[in-house]
């Protein structure tokens, strides 16, 4: 008898308030610039931001010598 594996959640709902409408437009602009769907643009921005933080931390340590 086989056991069923749990299904990963693949959907999230994003509610954008009025104060975040400018970010909505920003993401939409990157989506068009990169030629990717809106959701893919959000994930790409998150990955690039994470990389930027890692590099800025690395570079900060190198400049203090």
Buried (B, 14 or more C-beta within 10 A) or exposed (E): EEEEEEEEEEEEEEEEEEEEEEEEEEBEEBBEEEEBEEEEBBEBBEEEEEEEEEEEEEEEEEEEE
